[in-house]
């Protein structure tokens, strides 16, 4: 359990990190999908596979939900 002074700071950091995860996975999906960026053959195969898209969308959804929950808790705490 966090103490009272560190609780708002933890919520702000959660908002930042969940927001970054959402932006990174949902907005930059096409850019990260380019397989010419990777030199490792196993990574190239993974980027070309169907699992890659599913994992990126799943992490984006988790980031969006985490951002919504953390920002809502921060608003309620500050109010």
C-alpha positions in Angstrom: 0.0 0.0 0.0 1.3 3.4 -0.9 1.5 6.2 1.6 -0.7 9.3 1.1 2.0 11.6 -0.4 3.3 9.1 -2.9 -0.1 7.9 -4.1 -0.8 10.9 -6.5 2.8 10.5 -7.9 2.2 6.8 -8.5 -1.0 7.6 -10.3 0.6 10.2 -12.5 3.4 7.8 -13.4 0.8 5.1 -14.2 -1.0 7.5 -16.5 2.2 8.4 -18.3 3.4 4.8 -18.7 -0.1 3.4 -19.7 -0.5 6.3 -22.1 2.9 5.6 -23.7 2.0 1.9 -24.1 -1.2 2.9 -25.8 0.4 5.3 -28.1 3.3 3.0 -28.9 1.2 0.0 -29.8 -1.9 1.5 -31.4 -0.6 4.5 -33.2 2.8 3.2 -34.4 1.4 -0.2 -35.3 2.2 0.1 -39.1 5.7 1.5 -38.5 6.7 -1.3 -36.1 5.3 -3.9 -38.6 8.0 -3.2 -41.2 10.3 -6.3 -41.1 13.2 -4.5 -42.8 13.9 -2.8 -39.4 15.0 -6.1 -37.8 18.2 -8.0 -38.5 17.4 -11.2 -36.5 15.6 -13.8 -38.7 13.5 -15.0 -35.8 12.3 -11.5 -35.1 11.5 -10.9 -38.8 9.4 -14.1 -38.8 7.5 -13.0 -35.7 6.8 -9.5 -37.1 5.4 -11.2 -40.2 3.2 -13.6 -38.3 -0.4 -13.1 -37.2 0.5 -13.4 -33.6 2.4 -10.1 -33.7 -0.7 -8.1 -34.7 -2.8 -9.8 -32.0 -0.2 -9.1 -29.3 0.2 -5.4 -30.3 -3.5 -4.8 -30.2 -3.8 -6.7 -26.9 -1.1 -4.6 -25.3 -2.7 -1.4 -26.7 -6.1 -2.3 -25.2 -4.5 -3.1 -21.9 -2.7 0.2 -22.0 -5.9 2.1 -22.8 -7.8 0.5 -20.0 -4.9 1.1 -17.6 -4.7 4.7 -18.6 -8.5 5.1 -18.2 -8.4 3.6 -14.7 -5.3 5.4 -13.5 -6.5 8.8 -14.8 -10.0 8.3 -13.3 -8.4 7.4 -9.9 -6.2 10.5 -10.2 -9.1 12.8 -10.9 -11.1 11.4 -8.0 -8.1 11.7 -5.7 -7.4 15.3 -6.7 -11.1 16.3 -6.5 
